[in-house]
Amino acid sequence: MITGEIKNRIDTIWDTFWTGGITNSITILEQMTYLFFMKMLDDAQRTKEANANAWGTTLKDPTFKEGLWHNPETDKDVPYEQLRWSVFRNLEAEAMYRTISKDVFVFIKTLGEGKESAYSRFMANATFLIQSPRTLTKIVEGINALDMNNRDTMGDVYEYVLGKMAASGNNGQFRTPRHIIQMMVNLMQPTLKDTICDPAMGSAGFIVESAKYIQQHYKSELLKKENSDHYKSGMLHGFDTDATMLRIGAMNLMLHGVDNPDIAYRDSLSTDNTDENKYSLCLANPPFTGSLDNEAVSKSLLAITKTKKTELLFLALFVRMLQIGGRCASIVPDGVLFGNSTGHKSIRKELIDNHRLEAVISMPSGVFQPYSGVSTAILIFTKTNAGGTDKVWFYDMKADGFSLDQKRNEVTENDIPDVIARFHNLAAEEQRTRKEQSFLVPVEEIREKDYDLSINKYKEVDREVVTYDAPEVILERITNLEKEIGLAIGELNKMLH
């Protein structure tokens, strides 16, 4: 958890961007990310230099070498030393602004080797937008107190900044609430053997939470080189079509100790994506709307469900991308559960008849407030290519620990711990009735109801018998009321005359 002092510092930095004329929340986060990266590079090298001095060894492959670096944009040579945070932060405002905007920013844009490549390879079209030396000085002063080597703290700092981006209501659709991501990761319980993918990664929330889950549950196993290598460069995969979000997501992963994940610029639904039978776990909140180039959509996805709706095509994509036995937990809009189109029915039929649909968790419509009131659910299934759906578990989630209005204040009502506990003990759900919050439904019944997956199709509601008075009694009551009103009007007339 980050302290109030650090939160205040981040709030001050955020406000400095606003007063400096940068008000778009994603732009603020992006510009802050560039400066985080500059400091991270220097902090990391300073730690290595201290260790090398202590052991009397030479530093291997330093980011900041001895001698001069050639700036390809200005065609001038610059001392590597001048590119270091610990050096340029002490310059006066105008000189620091020139150094960062003209030299350091170009340096991090062209830095494409080693561990930094996961972030730096998305820097080609990056733009430095801070216009004022005074604004930059204040921001640098604010960031300088942050320890970029403390990945736990910096991971929390970045999550806090991402939260500010969502809370601003500006481009918040990029961020799935952190507690919902954590719930889904805890439902799926990733292991060191998993190969995890989010094909619509945004700020990499699902990948980061998966990485944190592995760190927490497999701490000793990660000390083995083969496990560590898989974790750092083979386990985590993510794709997006927004270069800005790839930079933000790569930084998010780096700050959580994942230096070289496989993340790339890719339209996951297009023919450019040929991934098939590749991943053991998919976690995602794919886009529900948006323009779609029908010509570019992969034919293998259209073969599963012929549709233009992205939410249906992404479900088809998960089926194709997963290995046999691979698992998926995906957020979907409610329409996926009961839509009547051929595309809707075909994807539900695919999951139920050809694979093993395990759970449908209906979430309250306020989960994505304040920037969307859309009703959503979580679908959980395993790819089998041979069916296997026996009973589907339904859960009617009514509370997520926050108020379901625009403010989203913390509240005591929270079904999330119950959802996780019950999902991992489905045998006990056999005893639950349809009148309760969760229950199992046999697949035959779902087929009879035309593959409808809305919980209301199966839930039983207690209806209280209400007894009304006989019509003649009600009529007599009305007549008496009319008489009383007439008498009251008569009394008023007498008083007025």
N, C-alpha and C positions, 0 to 999 in steps of 0.2 A: 504493500500500500504506500502511496506517496503522501508526504506530509503536507500540512496546510501551507507551510512556507514555500514548498516547491509549486503547489497549485497557484499560490499568489504570484509567484515569479512568472509562471506560464501565462496567467491571466494578464499580467502587465505587458509581457511580450506581445500577446494577442492584441491588446489595446493599442500598443505602439504601432503595429501594422495598420490598424484602423485609422489612427490619427495621421499616419504617413500616407494615406490615400489608397491602401489596399484593403478592400472590404469583402471580397469574395473568399469564403472560408476555405475552399480547396486551394486557391492561390496562396493564401496565408500558410496553409499546411505545407504546400510544395516549397515555398521559399524558406520556411523554417527548416524543412528537411535538408535542403542544400547546406545550410549553415551547420545543422547537426552533423552532417557527413564530413564537413571540413574539420570540425572539432574532433570527431571520432577518429579520423585518420591520424591526427597529431597525437591525441591521447594514447592511442594504441601503440604508436611508435615510441613515445616517451616511456611507456611501460616496458617495452622490449629493450630499449636502450639501457634502462636502469638494470634490468635483469642481466643483459650482456656485460655491463660494467661490473656487476657483482660477481659474475662468473669468470670475468677476464676473457670473454670471447668477442668475436666480431659479429655485428648484426647482419643477418642474411636477408637479401632482397628487401631493403628498406623502401618505403613509399617515397620518402624524402631523402634523396641521395646526396652525396657531396657534389659540389660543383654547380653547373648551370643547367637549367631546363629551358628548352627552346619553345617559345609560345608561337604556335602555328598561325594564330590570328593577327598578332602584331609583328611577327617575324623578328622578335627580339629575344635575347637570352636573359633569363631571370634566375637569380640564385635560388636553389631549392629551399634554402633556409627561410627565404622571404615568403614562401607559400604556406608556412606553418602557422597554425592558429596562435600558438604561444608567442610568436614573434609579431605577426601583423595586428594582433589585438591591442598592442601597446602603441601603435602609431596614432598620430592625431587624425581627426575625423576625415579630412579630405584625402590624406595619403592612404588611410585604411580603405576608404571607399574605392579609390583607384586600384589598389592592390587586389582587393576581393573581386571587383566587377570585371577588371581587365585581365588579371592573371590567374588568381586562385580558382575562379569559376570555370575558366577555360581548362585549367589543369584537371579539375574533377570531371569535366565533360569528356576529356580525352584519356582519362585513366581507365584502361580496359583490361588490365592484367591481374592475375592473382585472385585473392579472396574477395576483392571489392567488385568483381565483375558482375555479380548478381544485381548490384545497384547501378554501377557505372555504365552498363551496356544499354540502359534506357535513357541515358543523359544526352544523346545526340541532338535532340530538338528542344532541349531545356533552355529556358530564357530567364535571365536575372532581372527581376522587375522592381527591386527596391530602388527608389529614385533619389532619396535624400541621404547624404553622408551622416546627418544628425540622427535620422531614424535608424540607419544601419548601426551606428555606434551604440545606441540604446539597446538594440536587439542583441548585439554581440555581448554587451555587458550582462544582459539577462541570461543568455545561454552559457556564458563562461563559467558560472557557478555550478553547472551540471556536470556530474562525473560520467562521461560517456563510456568508461570501462565497466561501470556497474550496470550490467545488462538487465538485472531484475528491476532496478529503479527506472532505467531508461525505457524499458518495455512498458511499465506502468505510466510513465510520463507521456509516451506516444499514444497509449490508449486514452489517456485523459484529453490529449489534443484532438484525437479522432472523435471523442465524445463531444467536444466543443464544436467540431465541424458539423456533427449531426444535429446538435441542439440549436445551432444557428438557423436551421431550417433550409439552409442553402446547400443543395447537392447532397442532402442527407440520405437519399435513396441508395448511396453507395455503401451504407453501413448497416449491417444487420445488428440489432442490439446484442451486446456482448454476452448477457446472461442467457439469451436464446442460443447463441453459438455454443456456449459452455454446456448447456443442457444437451444439445445434439451430440457433442463430442463425448459427453458422459454416457449417453445412450448407446453410442457405437463402440466405446472403449477401444481406441486404436492400440495396436501392439507394435513392437519393434520389427515384426515381420511384414507389416503393412506397407503398401505403396499408395500414398494418399493423393487425391487430386480434387481441385476445385476449378472447373473450367470457366467459371465466371467470378474470378477471385476478388475483384474490387480492391479493398485495402488489405486483403489477405487474412481476414479475421479467422476463417475456419482453419487455415493452414497454421496460423500462429497458435490457436488454442489446441490444435492437435499436437504441435511441437511441445507446448507447455505440459500437456497431459503425459506425453512420453517422458519428458524430463522428470516429472514428479513421480511417475509410477515405475520407471526403469532406470533409476539413477545409477545403481551399481552395474547393471548390464551395459550401460553406455560407456563404461570405462574400457570395455573390450574394443579393440581397433575396428574389427569388422562391423560391429554395431554402430560405432561412432561414425564410421565412413558412410554407412547407409543412411544414418540419420542426417548427416550434414549435406549429402549430395545425391542421394538416391530415393529418399522416402517422400519428399514433399514436392508437389507439382501444382502449378497454377497458371491460368491463362486469362488474358483480358484484351479488349480492343482499345483501351484507353491508356495511352503512354503515361499520362500523369498518374493514374492509379497504379500502374506497374511500378513507378518510382516510389510512390508512397508505400505500396505493399512490400517492395524489396527492402525499404528502410525498416518497416515494421518487423520483418523477419530478422534482419541483421541485429536490431535492438533486442530481439528475443534469443540471440545466440545461434541463429541459422544463417551462416555466412554465404552459402552458395546453393540455394534451392534452384530447382528447375522451374523458373517462371519466364514466360515468353509472351510476346505480342502475337495474339492469334484469335481469329474469329472461330470459336469452337464449333459453331454449327455449319461452317462452310466446308467445301471440299479440301481446303488447306489442312484441315484436321483429319489425319488418317489413323488416330489412336484407336486400337481395337484389342479387346482382351488384355489390357495392359495394367489396370489398377485393381487393387484389392479393396479400396474404400473410396467412395465419392461423398463429399459433404459440400452442400451448395445452397445458395439462395439465388437461383438464376433470374434474369430479368423477366418480368411478366408482360411487358409491353415494349414497343420499339419497332422501328422500321426493319424490315427483313427483305433482303434481296433474294427472291425466290430462285433465281437462276443459280445463285452461289450456294444454296443449301445442299448439303451432302445428300445424294440419292439414297444412300444406305439408311438415312434417318427417315426420309419420306416413305421408304418401304415399310417401316414400322408403323408410322402414323402420317397419313397424307394431310398436312395442315400447314397454315402459315403462322400459327400461334407458337411463340417462342417457348412458353412454359411446357408445351407438349413435346416440342422437338428436343428440349433439354432432357426430358425423361427418356426419350428414345436414345439420346446421346449417352446417358448413363448406362443404359442396357448394353450399348455397343462397346463402350470404353472398359467396362468391368470384366475382370477375369471370371471364369466359372467359379462360383463360391464367393465372388466379390459382393460387398454390401454397399448400400446407398441410403443416405438420409438427406432428403431434399425438402425445402420449403416450397409449397405450391399455393397458388390462389385457390380459394374454395371452388371456383368454377371447374377446376380439374376433377373434383370429386363427383360432380353430378351433371356436367355439361352434356347436352344431347347430340352434339355434332358427331359426325363419323370419326373425326380425329380424336375427340374426347373419349368416345367409347372404345376405339381401337387400342389406345394406349393403356386404358384400364384393363381391357381384356388381355393385352400382352403381359402386363405385370401379374395378373391373377392366374391366367391359364398356362403361360410359358415360363414363369419364374415363381418365386415365393414371396408374395406380399405379406408382410408381418404386422405392420401397424399403421393406423391412421390417427394422428393426434391433432384434433381441431383446436386451434388457438383463438383466444378472444380477439375481436377486431381492433382493439386499441394497442396491440403489441407494437405496431410500427408508427404510432403517434410520436411526435407531433406532425410528421410530414406525410403520413398516409393512414387512412382509416380502413384499408383493404382487409378483408377477412382471409385468413390463411390457415394452412394445415401443414403438418410434416408427414411425408410418406417415407416409410422404411421398408426396403425390400432386399432380397438376395437374388443375384443372377444364377439361375440353374440351367436354363435352356431346356428344362424337362419338367416344368411345373413344380408342384410341391406345396402350393397354397392349401392349407388345411383349415385353419381358423384365423381370422384377422382380428387383431386387437384394436378396439376403438377407445379413445380417451377424450372426454369432453373437458378440456382445460379452460377454467373460468377465470383464473388469476395467475399473474406471473411475478408478483412481488412489487408491482408498481401500479399506480392509479391508471385507469384506461382512458384518461382524458388527455388534453393537449399538454398538461403540466408534467405528467408521468412522475409524480412524487412517490417515494417508497411507502409501501403499505405492508401490513402483516400478512394479508392473504396471499398465499403463494403455493400453487399446485406443483411447481417444478420438482421438488424433492420426491413427491408422491409419484409423479410420472416416471422418474428414473427408477425408483425402487420397484414399482409394479412391473415395468417393462422387463426388468431383470429377474422377475419371479412370475412368469406368465402362468405357471402351473396353478398358482393360487387364484388366478383370475377365473378359473373354471367355475368357482362357487359364486361368482358375482352375478347379480340379476341385471336385466336391461334397465332397471330403475336407478341403478347406481352410476357413478361418474365414469367408470370404465367397465368394459365387458368384452367377451369374445363372441364372434359371429361366424358360424360355419360357412365355408365357401359356397356350398350349395344354395344357401339362402341369398347370398350376394348375387349369384348367377340368376336366381329367380327374379331378383329385383333389377335385372338388366345392368348388372355390374355397377350399380349406384353405390358410392362410398361415403355419402353424407351421413353423419351419425344420427340425424333425426329420422332417417328411414328405419332405424333399428331400435332406437331408444324408446322405452316405455315411460309414459308420464302419468303420475297419479292425478286423477281428476276428481275433485271433490264434488259430491252431489249437492246441488243448491236447490232448496225447496222454496218455491214462490207461493204467495197467497193466491187464492182463487180469484179469477177476474172480477166477480161481483163484489168481493171484499175491497179490491183495489179501486173499483168504480165508486163504491160508497165513500171511500176515503177521499177521493178527488172531489166528489159532490160536497162533502162537508167542508173541505178546504175552500171551495168556491163560495160557500155560504159565509164563511168567516171573512174572506176577502171583501165580499159585498157589504157586510156589516161594518168593516173597518173603513171602507170608502164612504159609507153613509155618515159615520161619525166625523170624518174629516170635513165633509161638505158642511155639516152643521157648524163646525168650528170656524170655517171660513166665512160663513154668512151670519 
